[in-house]
Structure formats: structure tokens, C-alpha cells
Amino acid sequence: MSDRGVCILVVDDEPDVADLFRQRFRRELREGTYTLHFAASAEAALDHLRSDARHDPLLVLSDVNMPGTDGLALLQAIHHEWPELPVLMVTAYGDDERRRRATALGAADFLCKPVDFDQLKRRLRDITLDGAAA
């Protein structure tokens, strides 16, 4: 793990998501457990992943429903280029078809909005501990 903690790329087109995550992860950010980056589209997320920031241990947390390229297409693109990169999908629509497609495309997990941040933090710890043990 880098000295900046685990880097999480949050992909969501809603402008208030960044502030919400900064608020809910305030302690973890201060302690250096996580570093948060934000992208407002799938295209911006792929640009970030292809940039120099990619050297950090990374996990992607992506909304499913976004204009343009949606989260499921982003998931597919990520797993094509970086098959080991964990991607958690988040949606306001927790239907079985989206969950099945996300799982088939390699999603590490599928969370429903509104996000239960305690559950999310537990899941992030599980994923990062699994990755550290590998």
C-alpha cells in the first residue's frame, strides 16, 4: 500500500457526491487510510486510470446510471484493461437484472443508493485486506 492509503476512484455524474464522500470519509482521509479521487463520467474515469495516478493501490466505486457511457460499460472497459482492479457498482435501482449483469462483468460488489456508508467501509476493508493478503 502506498503511504497515501488506498486510492478510491468514485465515478458519479451527480455533483454533490464528492462532498458527501469527503464528509463521510473525513476521519479516514485525515488518517491516510484512503485517498479519494472523483470522476464525473466513465470517460473521465478511464482518463484517470490511464494517467500517472494509476500507480496507487486502487479501487473503483461507480454509479451504474450515468449519461453517455454507463457504469456497466465502464466496468467492462476497466476489466478489459485492468482485470485485477476491484470495481464496486452503486445504483438507485437494485433490480436483479442489473445485479446479474454487474456480477457477470466482474463487479466486486453491487450496492444500492442511498449508500450505507458503514456497510461500504466494511466492504472496502474486506476488499483491501484481501488484496494485501494476495
ABEGO torsion letter per residue (X at the ends): XBAAEBBBBBBBABAAAAAAAAAAAAAAAAAGABBBBBBABAAAAAAAAABAAAABBBBBBBBABBBEBBAAAAAAAAAAABAABBBBBBBABABAAAAAAAAAAGBABBBBOBBBAAAAAAAAAAAAAAAAAX
